């Protein structure tokens, strides 16, 4: 059988750490605009909210990051009413 001529991208070759280093990007050129520093330490949060119909929703999730003014978490729900 004839060999196929396949081109492999540079990021697909090398070790796992070399591929990861190739994907890193330079930091943003603009200064940070947030007033408060974001903390990246994972913490559990208990969320009580309502859905669009007014039904009570309770969820326990892990925050991705947080500050004094707010927090970020990922939910399996479509939306929350605030």
TAUR-V856010 format. One record per backbone hydrogen bond with DSSP energy under -0.5 kcal/mol. NH is the residue of the N-H (numbers start at 1). CO is the residue of the C=O. If there is no record, write none. Layout:
BEGIN
nh->{NH & NH}
co->{CO & CO}
END
This chain:
BEGIN
nh->{6 & 8 & 12 & 13 & 19 & 20 & 21 & 22 & 23 & 23 & 24 & 24 & 39 & 43 & 45 & 47 & 47 & 49 & 50 & 51 & 54 & 57 & 59 & 61 & 61 & 63 & 63 & 64 & 65 & 66 & 67 & 70 & 72 & 74 & 81 & 82}
co->{4 & 6 & 9 & 10 & 15 & 16 & 17 & 18 & 19 & 20 & 20 & 21 & 66 & 63 & 61 & 45 & 59 & 57 & 81 & 55 & 51 & 49 & 47 & 45 & 59 & 43 & 61 & 72 & 72 & 39 & 70 & 67 & 65 & 62 & 50 & 80}
END
